[in-house]
Amino acid sequence: MKKIESFQVDHIKLNKGVYVSRIDYMSDQSYALTTYDIRMKLPNREPVLNTGEIHTIEHLGATFLRNHDIYNQNTIYFGPMGCRTGFYLILKGEKTSLEVLPIISEMFDYIASFEGEIPGADPVSCGNYSDMNLEVAKREALEYKKNVLDHMKDENFTYP
């Protein structure tokens, strides 16, 4: 069986950053779908995100993107990677990682400074609403923003 694209990335050399994971051209649509790899943790080299904070970041990030004046109509998906080292973001269109860096930075600022009730964290809206950790999610978002997004280099945009 053919190895899927994301399993062909050298995770031993992979840095934290924002990468174009893949671009899919939809034959029945006039646009492409671009999947971005938002890598918050060094794979196999540091602890992964726990479920409470990753779930909280998912709720806050998806809410932010779906309510954004520009990206609300272009957001297809935002959610965690199974390995819990980051998130996938799927947007309509073809933009480089550098071009989407401002919206991703804005999203992580929003998460890091969020106050109040987590959107969708109730039994009607979510199938596991009690597995949330706002304080750790905010800390992880701030750390990623300050230590990675604010200091991006070529190695943080290009797969090894």
C-alpha positions, 0 to 999 in steps of 0.5 A, a space after each residue: 500500500 502507498 504511504 500517505 504524504 504526511 507519513 513521508 515527512 522526516 519527523 526526526 528532523 521536523 521543526 516547529 513551524 507552519 508548513 504547506 502539507 498538501 494542496 488538493 485540486 478539486 476537479 469539480 471546483 474552481 479552487 484548490 484546498 491547501 492543508 497547513 501543518 501547524 506544528 507546535 511540538 517537536 515530534 518524538 523529542 518533546 512531550 505532546 499536547 494533552 487532550 484537555 488543552 488540544 481540545 480547548 485550542 481546537 474549539 477556540 481556533 475553530 471559533 476564531 476562524 469561522 468568525 473572522 471577517 476574511 477567513 470565515 468563508 475560506 476555512 474548511 477545517 481546523 483540528 488536532 493531529 492524531 499525534 498531538 504535536 499540532 493542528 491541521 488547517 485546511 483553507 480554500 485557495 493556494 497560499 504559502 505558509 508565509 502568506 497565512 502566517 498573519 492569520 495563524 499568529 492572530 489566531 494564537 493571540 486570540 487563544 492566548 488572551 481568551 477569557 470567558 466560557 469556551 465556545 461549545 464546551 457544553 453537553 449539547 454542543 460537544 461530545 466530550 465537553 468536560 475534557 477542556 483545559 483553558 489555562 494550559 491551552 492559553 499557556 501553550 498558545 502564548 509559548 508557540 506564538 512568542 517562541 515560534 511564530 514571532 521568530 519564523 525562519 526558512 526551516 519553520 516553513 519548509 519540510 525537511 
